[in-house]
Amino acid sequence: MSANIQGKVAPGFEPVREAFAANFAGAGAYAEIGAAISVFHEGACVVDLWGGWADRARTRPWARDTLINVWSATKAVMATAIARLVDEGRLDYDAPAARWWPEFGQAGKDAITVGQLVSHQAGLPGFAEPTTIDDQLDWAGCVGKLERQAPAWPPGTQSSYHAMTYGWLAGELVRRVSGLTPGAYVAQQLCAPLGADIFIGLPAALEPRVAEIIGPRTPPDEAAMAALPLAALMAVVNPAQDPEAPNRRAWRAAEIPAANGQASANGLARLYAALLGGGALDGARILSEAGVARMLAPAAPPGRRDMFLGFVDSWAMGVAINTSGIYGPNPRTFGHSGWGGAFGCADPDAGVAIGYVCNQMGPDLVGDPRTAGLCRAALECAARR
């Protein structure tokens, strides 16, 4: 069946369409079923494309406003929420998180700073208490476990990806400070002003817009996972995640701010375009320029490696700095990818912001070739403008 790619491409950005179409024409683990990409250049949308199918049976065409679970690409949204509260003087990256969340200070966590918490240095990469996938739908239960839990390493001395726990750690801080659930805060303070389609806790009325997510065609590298340090392995074993859990209404209705954002490509791109614009887009301001700069400051000593991801630690205050090169050649580019392929990123030197979503998950946590190909095409086009 034809991918039926639709949308717009500004003159000079046609190679992005070609790269996007090639992902549908290919075969193997990364062949698209349904996907969308949106690119902003110097504050203007220059690519807005979608194609393929929103379901495994290929009966529902993908639309411009189709939403899909973007897994860990959600974390950048939460990082922006934290950055806004810091910008307003209601949080401080250098202060202990327990100042605003006293119960968090148990079990040797009283000195963990907000900055350490949002940059994967807190030593809480996974749950110590037994946890099921359905347990993740229980906000209070997950928060209580993290309050009781002792760090797996002295906080601030190591970095290891907090794959799921990041969401409750950052989200509970947002809740304590703002009085809103993280999903409500994101909706009111970030997405509504930007007109960005990103939802943490999807309203039931939007269910018809959601695409079916499809698990990877090939299994993960279990040998590589088994070789991880035990502290790092905590992130993915308790519970082991189900790639197709997002197809359940209960998952989409819950607030799981590390992993259950439902977004369109344009929604992600608009958020990154605002960050690229010093915190503003189309007259709507969500952060000050200084607030964006604080959010993008490296959080760990140079050269430290993330124990889970394996590459040199690239964490800023909740977004990844492009030390690994996954978003192109510029080390100043920042972004966040999600399990299976979704990503958002921004290159401040090229003036390019990108959002990409798909329903056919790839097998990699990092290094999806669709990311590299689409970023390359967009950046090469921008360089010729």
C-alpha positions in Angstrom: 0.0 0.0 0.0 1.1 3.6 -0.8 2.4 5.7 2.1 0.4 8.6 0.7 2.7 11.3 2.1 0.9 14.6 2.5 1.7 18.0 3.9 3.9 20.9 2.9 7.6 21.5 2.3 9.1 25.0 1.8 11.4 25.5 -1.3 14.8 24.1 -0.6 13.7 21.5 2.0 12.5 18.9 -0.6 15.3 16.5 0.5 13.6 16.1 3.8 10.5 14.8 2.1 12.7 12.4 0.1 14.3 11.1 3.3 10.9 10.8 5.0 9.5 8.9 2.0 12.5 6.6 1.9 11.7 5.3 5.4 8.4 4.0 4.1 10.0 2.4 1.0 12.6 0.5 2.9 12.4 -2.9 4.6 13.5 -4.4 7.9 13.2 -3.3 11.4 12.8 0.5 10.7 10.3 0.4 7.7 7.6 2.9 8.5 3.9 2.1 8.9 2.8 5.6 9.9 4.8 8.6 10.8 5.1 12.4 10.7 7.8 15.0 10.7 7.8 18.7 11.3 10.8 21.1 10.9 11.1 24.7 11.9 13.8 26.9 10.5 14.5 30.3 12.1 11.0 30.2 13.7 9.0 29.3 10.6 7.6 25.8 9.9 9.3 24.7 6.7 8.4 21.0 6.7 5.1 19.5 7.9 4.6 16.0 6.5 2.7 12.9 7.4 1.9 9.6 5.8 1.1 5.9 6.1 -1.3 4.3 8.5 -2.4 4.9 12.1 -3.1 1.2 12.8 -1.5 -2.2 12.2 -4.3 -3.3 9.9 -3.6 -0.2 7.7 -7.3 0.9 7.7 -6.8 4.4 9.2 -4.7 6.9 7.3 -2.3 9.0 9.4 -3.4 12.6 9.6 -1.6 15.9 10.4 -3.0 15.9 14.0 -2.5 12.1 14.7 -1.1 11.5 18.2 1.1 8.7 19.3 2.9 7.7 22.5 6.4 9.2 22.2 7.9 7.3 25.2 10.9 9.2 26.6 10.6 12.1 24.3 8.1 13.1 27.0 11.0 13.8 29.4 12.0 17.0 27.5 8.4 18.3 28.1 8.8 17.7 31.9 12.3 19.3 31.8 10.7 22.4 30.3 8.1 22.4 33.0 10.8 22.3 35.7 12.7 25.0 33.9 9.7 27.3 33.9 9.3 26.9 37.6 13.0 27.6 38.1 12.6 30.7 35.8 9.8 31.9 38.0 11.9 31.5 41.2 9.6 28.8 42.5 12.3 26.1 42.2 16.1 26.2 42.3 18.3 23.7 40.4 21.0 24.0 43.2 18.7 23.5 46.2 17.6 20.2 47.7 14.4 18.8 46.3 13.3 18.0 49.8 12.8 21.8 50.4 9.6 21.5 48.4 9.0 17.8 48.8 9.9 17.0 52.4 9.0 13.3 52.3 11.6 12.8 49.5 14.3 13.5 52.1 14.1 10.0 53.6 16.7 7.3 53.3 19.7 9.5 52.5 18.1 11.7 49.9 17.9 15.0 51.9 20.7 16.6 50.0 19.8 15.6 46.4 19.4 18.8 44.4 16.7 19.5 41.9 19.4 19.6 39.3 20.7 16.2 40.2 17.2 14.8 40.2 16.4 16.0 36.6 19.8 15.1 35.2 19.8 11.3 36.1 22.3 11.7 39.0 19.9 11.0 41.9 20.7 7.3 42.2 17.0 6.3 41.7 17.1 4.8 38.2 14.4 2.2 38.9 12.2 0.9 41.7 13.6 -1.2 44.5 10.2 -2.4 45.6 8.3 -4.8 43.3 6.4 -2.9 40.7 4.2 -4.0 37.8 3.2 -2.2 34.6 -0.2 -1.5 36.1 1.4 -0.1 39.3 2.7 2.7 37.1 -0.8 4.0 36.7 -0.9 4.7 40.5 0.7 8.1 41.0 0.7 8.1 44.8 2.0 4.5 44.9 5.0 5.3 42.7 5.8 8.5 44.5 5.6 6.7 47.9 8.1 4.0 46.7 10.6 6.7 45.6 10.2 8.5 48.9 11.1 5.3 50.8 13.9 4.3 48.5 17.6 4.8 49.2 19.9 5.9 46.3 21.8 3.2 44.5 24.9 5.4 44.5 26.0 8.5 46.3 23.9 11.2 44.5 25.9 13.4 42.2 28.8 10.9 41.8 27.4 8.9 38.9 24.9 9.2 36.1 22.5 6.5 34.8 19.3 7.0 32.9 16.2 7.1 35.0 14.0 5.6 32.3 10.7 5.7 34.2 11.3 7.1 37.6 12.3 10.5 36.1 8.6 11.2 35.5 7.5 10.8 39.1 10.5 12.6 40.4 10.1 15.6 38.2 6.4 15.4 38.2 5.9 15.3 41.9 8.1 18.4 42.2 5.9 20.2 39.7 2.8 19.1 41.6 4.2 20.2 45.0 5.2 23.6 43.7 2.4 24.5 41.3 -0.5 22.7 42.9 -1.3 21.1 39.5 -0.7 17.6 38.3 2.2 17.6 35.8 -0.2 16.9 32.9 -2.4 19.9 33.8 0.7 22.1 34.3 2.1 21.2 30.9 -1.3 21.7 29.3 -1.9 25.1 30.8 1.6 26.6 31.0 3.4 25.2 28.0 1.2 23.6 25.3 -1.8 25.8 25.3 0.3 29.0 24.8 2.3 27.3 22.1 -0.6 25.6 20.4 1.5 22.4 20.8 -0.3 19.0 20.6 1.4 17.2 23.6 -0.6 15.6 26.3 0.4 13.8 29.5 -2.9 12.2 30.6 -4.9 12.2 27.4 -8.5 13.5 27.5 -11.0 10.8 26.5 -12.3 13.1 23.7 -9.0 12.9 21.9 -8.9 9.1 21.8 -10.0 8.9 18.1 -6.8 10.8 17.1 -4.4 8.3 18.7 -2.4 5.9 16.5 -1.8 2.3 17.5 1.7 1.7 18.6 3.5 -1.4 17.2 6.3 -3.1 19.1 9.7 -3.6 17.5 10.0 -6.2 14.7 13.3 -7.5 16.2 14.0 -8.1 19.9 16.4 -6.0 21.9 20.0 -7.1 22.4 19.6 -9.1 25.6 23.4 -9.8 25.9 24.1 -6.1 26.0 21.4 -5.5 28.6 22.8 -8.3 30.8 26.2 -6.7 30.7 24.9 -3.5 32.4 25.8 -2.7 36.0 23.1 -3.8 38.3 22.3 -0.2 39.3 21.8 0.8 35.7 19.7 -2.3 35.0 17.2 -1.2 37.6 15.8 1.2 35.0 14.3 -1.5 32.8 13.7 -4.7 34.9 11.2 -3.7 37.6 8.9 -3.7 35.7 10.0 -4.8 32.2 8.1 -2.5 30.0 5.5 -3.7 27.4 6.0 -1.7 24.1 2.3 -2.0 23.3 1.0 -1.0 26.8 0.3 2.5 25.3 -2.5 1.0 23.3 -4.6 0.7 26.4 -6.9 3.6 27.4 -5.8 3.2 31.0 -2.2 3.9 30.1 -3.0 7.0 28.0 -5.4 8.4 30.6 -2.7 8.1 33.4 0.1 10.6 34.0 3.4 8.8 33.5 5.5 11.8 32.7 8.7 10.0 31.7 7.0 7.9 29.0 3.4 8.4 28.2 3.2 11.7 26.4 0.8 11.6 23.4 2.1 14.0 20.8 2.1 15.0 17.2 5.3 15.7 15.2 4.2 19.4 14.9 3.6 19.5 18.7 7.1 18.4 19.5 8.6 20.7 16.9 6.8 23.7 18.3 8.2 23.1 21.8 11.7 22.9 20.4 11.2 25.9 18.2 10.2 27.9 21.2 13.3 26.7 23.1 15.4 27.7 20.1 13.7 31.1 20.1 14.9 31.9 23.5 11.7 30.6 25.1 9.2 32.1 22.7 7.4 31.2 19.5 4.8 33.1 17.5 4.4 35.7 20.3 3.9 33.1 23.1 6.7 33.0 25.8 7.1 30.0 28.0 10.7 30.7 29.3 13.1 33.6 29.4 16.3 33.4 27.5 18.2 33.0 30.8 15.8 30.2 31.7 16.6 28.3 28.5 20.3 28.8 29.1 20.0 27.4 32.6 18.1 24.4 31.3 20.8 23.6 28.7 23.8 23.9 31.1 25.8 20.6 31.4 24.9 19.0 34.7 27.8 16.5 35.2 31.6 16.7 35.0 33.1 16.4 31.5 33.9 12.8 30.5 31.6 11.0 32.8 29.7 8.1 31.1 26.0 7.3 31.6 26.0 3.8 33.0 22.9 2.8 31.2 23.3 4.5 27.8 27.0 4.0 27.6 28.0 7.2 25.9 29.7 10.2 27.5 27.2 11.9 29.9 25.4 14.5 27.9 22.7 15.5 30.4 21.7 19.0 30.9 18.7 19.8 33.1 16.6 17.1 31.6 17.4 17.3 28.0 20.4 15.6 26.2 23.2 17.6 24.8 24.4 16.1 21.5 27.8 14.7 22.6 26.9 11.4 21.0 26.1 13.0 17.6 22.7 11.4 17.2 21.1 14.7 16.1 23.8 15.7 13.6 27.3 17.1 13.8 26.7 20.0 16.1 27.6 19.2 19.8 25.4 22.2 20.9 22.3 20.6 19.6 19.9 19.4 22.3 16.9 17.1 22.4 15.4 13.9 23.7 14.5 10.6 21.9 11.9 8.0 22.9 12.0 4.3 22.9 11.2 3.1 19.3 12.1 6.2 17.4 10.2 9.4 18.3 12.4 12.4 18.9 12.5 16.2 19.2 15.7 18.3 18.9 17.0 21.7 18.2 20.3 23.0 16.6 20.9 26.5 17.8 23.6 27.2 15.2 21.5 26.0 12.3 18.3 27.5 13.6 16.5 24.2 13.1 14.0 22.4 15.4 12.6 19.0 14.5 9.8 16.8 15.8 9.3 13.3 14.5 6.8 10.6 15.6 6.1 7.1 14.3 4.0 4.0 15.3 6.4 1.3 14.2 8.9 1.1 17.0 12.6 0.4 16.2 14.5 -2.0 18.4 17.0 0.6 19.7 16.9 2.8 22.8 19.4 5.1 21.1 20.8 5.3 17.6 17.6 4.8 15.4 18.8 5.4 11.8 15.6 7.3 11.0 16.8 10.0 13.5 20.1 10.3 11.8 18.7 10.4 8.3 16.0 13.0 8.9 18.3 15.3 10.9 21.0 15.1 8.2 18.5 16.0 5.5 17.0 18.9 7.5 20.4 20.4 8.5 21.8 20.1 5.0 18.8 21.9 3.6 19.1 24.7 6.2 22.8 25.1 5.5 22.0 25.9 1.8 19.4 28.5 2.6 
